[in-house]
């Protein structure tokens, strides 16, 4: 019985197939935790979603920005861009079943091993948020995704403001900040003001900014956080940080980390990926 954590798949179903073969995955024995961006930019988003659905309770997924973009495109709230590869889902006969499955996935999950707690998000966690805060705020979005107000909200979901958290935020502004932090965040200021302009490596942050995980006083600093979203960051394997976007769609790898009897007991598996997108195209 093994628990595997996998970074951004982004529609690369062939690579996912090879990775599952490589780890000898068994749905009756093992569990996959998918850290968001299951779809888009790669050649077979529908194949990834169908596989996740077929594997049933052995898959625990969460949503990334591309997965939310799929819902927005499906509801007519956002026009697909020239780099999108969502047609395999949007034009499929089983489109409704795939979209229903997507909208029932959360934006954050927790994992416990021998009394140790781990937090999973797609992108980042704001410095003011605790472990429990993050799960509670993600649940606010989950309720919206599964409710009747989703289509109307998707037309208002996009935008970079407000750029920071406040307990006083309400309605659309509150939900937008939660979504942006959990699915888009890379850099922020020491006060937690989010920046979405830069996608560079953490080694070269924009002036006045830093990677979200380096903010002094971050309340989740002593919690292991697993995340994806940042291909230029690559693999991160620190005591309290596990970054697993290893650039599959850019011709990098698709990676899975096995967590053993403790959160510190980790084993990396990866497979090489065909390049599905070129930077700047």
VMD Tcl script that draws the C-alpha trace (Angstrom):
set ca {
  {0.00 0.00 0.00}
  {1.67 3.23 -1.16}
  {0.79 6.92 -1.41}
  {2.07 8.81 -4.43}
  {1.99 12.57 -5.06}
  {2.10 13.69 -8.70}
  {2.66 17.19 -10.08}
  {1.18 18.93 -13.11}
  {0.05 16.40 -15.76}
  {-1.55 19.00 -18.07}
  {-3.12 16.60 -20.50}
  {-0.03 14.41 -20.96}
  {-1.87 11.12 -20.65}
  {0.85 9.04 -22.35}
  {3.39 10.22 -19.77}
  {0.94 9.47 -16.96}
  {0.49 5.95 -18.36}
  {4.25 5.38 -18.34}
  {4.58 6.78 -14.82}
  {1.85 4.51 -13.43}
  {3.54 1.54 -15.07}
  {6.89 2.64 -13.66}
  {5.58 2.72 -10.09}
  {3.53 -0.45 -10.62}
  {0.42 1.39 -9.47}
  {-2.50 -0.71 -8.26}
  {-5.87 0.96 -7.73}
  {-6.83 -1.70 -5.18}
  {-3.69 -1.08 -3.13}
  {-2.29 2.41 -3.72}
  {-3.49 6.03 -3.67}
  {-2.62 8.84 -6.09}
  {-2.71 12.47 -4.99}
  {-2.82 14.73 -8.05}
  {-1.71 18.31 -7.34}
  {-3.79 20.14 -9.92}
  {-3.52 21.15 -13.59}
  {-4.65 17.77 -14.78}
  {-5.67 19.33 -18.09}
  {-4.64 21.74 -20.84}
  {-1.59 22.43 -22.99}
  {-0.91 18.70 -23.44}
  {-2.44 16.50 -26.15}
  {-4.98 14.39 -24.22}
  {-6.77 16.16 -21.39}
  {-9.81 13.93 -21.80}
  {-7.64 10.84 -21.42}
  {-6.25 12.12 -18.12}
  {-9.71 12.90 -16.73}
  {-11.17 9.58 -17.85}
  {-8.30 7.72 -16.24}
  {-8.71 9.62 -12.97}
  {-12.43 8.90 -12.97}
  {-11.93 5.21 -13.76}
  {-9.49 4.81 -10.88}
  {-12.22 5.88 -8.47}
  {-11.35 6.29 -4.81}
  {-7.68 5.52 -5.43}
  {-7.34 9.04 -6.90}
  {-7.50 12.17 -4.73}
  {-7.17 15.20 -6.99}
  {-7.24 18.92 -6.41}
  {-7.77 21.74 -8.88}
  {-5.26 24.07 -10.48}
  {-5.72 27.18 -12.59}
  {-5.98 25.20 -15.83}
  {-8.70 22.98 -14.38}
  {-10.70 26.05 -13.38}
  {-10.06 27.46 -16.85}
  {-11.66 24.33 -18.30}
  {-14.81 24.97 -16.25}
  {-14.85 28.62 -17.35}
  {-14.49 27.67 -21.01}
  {-17.20 25.02 -20.71}
  {-19.64 27.58 -19.28}
  {-18.81 30.22 -21.86}
  {-17.19 32.48 -19.27}
  {-13.79 32.39 -20.98}
  {-12.77 31.87 -24.59}
  {-10.06 29.23 -25.06}
  {-6.71 30.76 -26.03}
  {-4.57 29.64 -28.96}
  {-2.40 27.61 -26.57}
  {-5.33 25.75 -25.03}
  {-5.89 22.09 -25.85}
  {-9.27 21.59 -24.21}
  {-11.24 20.40 -27.25}
  {-10.81 16.74 -26.33}
  {-12.93 17.46 -23.26}
  {-15.27 20.17 -24.55}
  {-16.19 18.23 -27.71}
  {-16.47 14.80 -26.08}
  {-19.67 12.79 -25.78}
  {-18.89 12.28 -22.10}
  {-18.08 15.96 -21.57}
  {-20.75 16.44 -18.89}
  {-19.47 13.55 -16.80}
  {-15.89 14.86 -16.94}
  {-16.93 18.42 -16.05}
  {-19.06 17.16 -13.18}
  {-16.09 15.22 -11.82}
  {-13.83 18.28 -12.09}
  {-16.21 20.57 -10.23}
  {-16.33 18.13 -7.32}
  {-12.58 18.31 -6.66}
  {-11.28 20.68 -3.95}
  {-8.55 23.33 -4.10}
  {-6.66 21.92 -1.10}
  {-6.31 18.59 0.64}
  {-4.64 17.23 3.75}
  {-2.77 13.98 4.29}
  {-1.83 12.38 7.60}
  {0.87 9.80 8.21}
  {1.58 8.50 11.71}
  {0.25 11.67 13.27}
  {2.12 14.05 10.93}
  {0.03 16.43 8.83}
  {0.72 17.40 5.23}
  {-1.04 20.11 3.19}
  {-1.56 19.94 -0.58}
  {-2.32 22.89 -2.87}
  {-1.69 23.55 -6.52}
  {0.24 26.82 -6.23}
  {0.79 28.41 -2.83}
  {-0.41 29.45 0.60}
  {-0.57 33.05 1.83}
  {1.64 33.82 4.85}
  {-1.32 34.84 7.05}
  {-3.05 31.48 6.63}
  {-2.70 28.55 8.98}
  {-3.12 24.89 8.02}
  {-6.76 24.93 9.14}
  {-7.41 28.32 7.50}
  {-6.21 27.02 4.15}
  {-8.50 24.01 4.21}
  {-11.46 26.13 5.38}
  {-10.98 28.76 2.67}
  {-10.59 26.05 0.03}
  {-13.87 24.59 1.25}
  {-15.63 27.91 0.60}
  {-14.64 27.57 -3.06}
  {-15.61 23.88 -3.11}
  {-19.13 24.76 -2.02}
  {-19.38 27.34 -4.80}
  {-18.06 24.93 -7.44}
  {-20.68 22.36 -6.54}
  {-23.55 24.82 -6.27}
  {-25.93 26.56 -8.67}
  {-24.03 29.89 -8.63}
  {-20.95 28.51 -10.40}
  {-21.74 29.77 -13.94}
  {-22.32 33.33 -12.74}
  {-19.19 33.33 -10.60}
  {-16.96 32.05 -13.41}
  {-17.57 35.29 -15.33}
  {-16.11 37.20 -12.35}
  {-13.38 34.78 -11.31}
  {-10.53 36.30 -13.33}
  {-8.52 39.27 -12.17}
  {-5.50 40.13 -10.01}
  {-7.30 42.28 -7.45}
  {-7.60 42.26 -4.54}
  {-3.97 41.21 -4.36}
  {-3.83 40.35 -0.66}
  {-5.85 38.68 2.05}
  {-8.06 40.43 4.56}
  {-10.51 38.84 6.96}
  {-12.92 41.58 5.90}
  {-13.12 40.36 2.29}
  {-16.54 39.19 1.22}
  {-18.31 37.68 -1.78}
  {-16.48 37.66 -5.14}
  {-13.38 39.49 -3.88}
  {-12.89 36.97 -1.11}
  {-13.29 33.97 -3.40}
  {-10.99 35.48 -6.03}
  {-8.18 35.98 -3.51}
  {-8.57 32.40 -2.26}
  {-8.52 31.00 -5.79}
  {-5.58 33.15 -6.89}
  {-3.50 32.13 -3.89}
  {-4.22 28.42 -4.14}
  {-3.99 28.10 -7.93}
  {-1.76 30.94 -9.25}
  {0.60 32.18 -6.54}
  {4.38 32.14 -7.01}
  {5.79 35.43 -5.73}
  {4.49 37.80 -3.08}
  {5.76 40.58 -0.84}
  {6.69 40.15 2.79}
  {3.18 41.45 3.61}
  {1.56 38.83 1.38}
  {0.70 41.03 -1.62}
  {0.53 38.64 -4.57}
  {2.30 39.14 -7.90}
  {1.18 37.35 -11.06}
  {3.44 38.98 -13.64}
  {6.54 36.86 -13.14}
  {6.96 33.15 -13.76}
  {10.74 33.16 -13.33}
  {12.85 30.90 -11.15}
  {12.77 31.47 -7.41}
  {16.46 32.31 -7.65}
  {15.69 35.58 -9.45}
  {12.61 37.10 -7.80}
  {11.35 40.51 -8.92}
  {12.45 43.43 -6.77}
  {10.58 43.57 -3.49}
  {9.14 40.09 -3.91}
  {10.03 36.57 -2.83}
  {8.69 33.04 -3.34}
  {5.58 32.56 -1.24}
  {7.31 29.82 0.77}
  {10.20 32.14 1.79}
  {8.07 34.86 3.41}
  {9.28 35.40 7.00}
  {6.73 34.43 9.60}
  {4.61 32.28 7.27}
  {2.17 30.45 9.54}
  {2.50 27.15 7.66}
  {6.32 27.16 7.74}
  {6.42 24.06 9.96}
  {3.88 22.13 7.86}
  {4.94 20.00 4.91}
  {3.28 21.54 1.84}
  {3.16 19.72 -1.49}
  {2.48 21.85 -4.56}
  {3.00 22.15 -8.32}
  {2.41 25.04 -10.72}
  {6.02 26.28 -10.98}
  {7.90 24.48 -13.74}
  {10.85 26.88 -13.71}
  {11.31 26.01 -10.04}
  {11.55 22.30 -10.80}
  {11.74 19.62 -8.16}
  {11.83 20.87 -4.57}
  {12.40 18.29 -1.85}
  {12.91 19.96 1.53}
  {11.79 18.90 5.01}
  {8.68 21.13 4.84}
  {8.35 21.73 1.10}
  {7.65 19.41 -1.80}
  {7.44 20.97 -5.27}
  {6.49 18.52 -8.01}
  {5.97 20.47 -11.24}
  {8.93 19.15 -13.20}
  {7.91 20.58 -16.57}
  {6.21 17.66 -18.28}
  {4.62 19.70 -21.08}
  {7.91 21.49 -21.76}
  {9.76 18.24 -22.40}
  {10.82 17.70 -18.80}
  {9.61 14.91 -16.56}
  {6.40 13.80 -14.91}
  {7.24 13.08 -11.30}
  {5.71 11.09 -8.46}
  {6.93 11.15 -4.88}
  {6.15 8.15 -2.71}
  {5.59 8.97 0.96}
  {6.51 6.11 3.26}
  {5.93 5.46 6.95}
  {6.81 9.06 7.82}
  {6.58 12.29 5.83}
  {10.38 12.36 5.67}
  {10.45 8.89 4.07}
  {10.29 9.81 0.38}
  {11.20 8.15 -2.89}
  {11.13 9.94 -6.26}
  {9.99 8.32 -9.49}
  {9.85 10.09 -12.85}
  {9.49 9.49 -16.56}
  {10.65 11.64 -19.44}
  {7.97 13.51 -21.38}
  {7.56 14.48 -25.01}
  {7.54 18.24 -25.43}
  {3.94 19.37 -25.98}
  {4.53 23.13 -25.79}
  {7.42 25.47 -26.42}
  {7.96 28.44 -24.09}
  {6.76 31.67 -25.65}
  {4.57 29.96 -28.26}
}
mol new
graphics top color blue
foreach p $ca { graphics top sphere $p radius 0.5 }
foreach p [lrange $ca 0 end-1] q [lrange $ca 1 end] { graphics top cylinder $p $q radius 0.2 }
display resetview
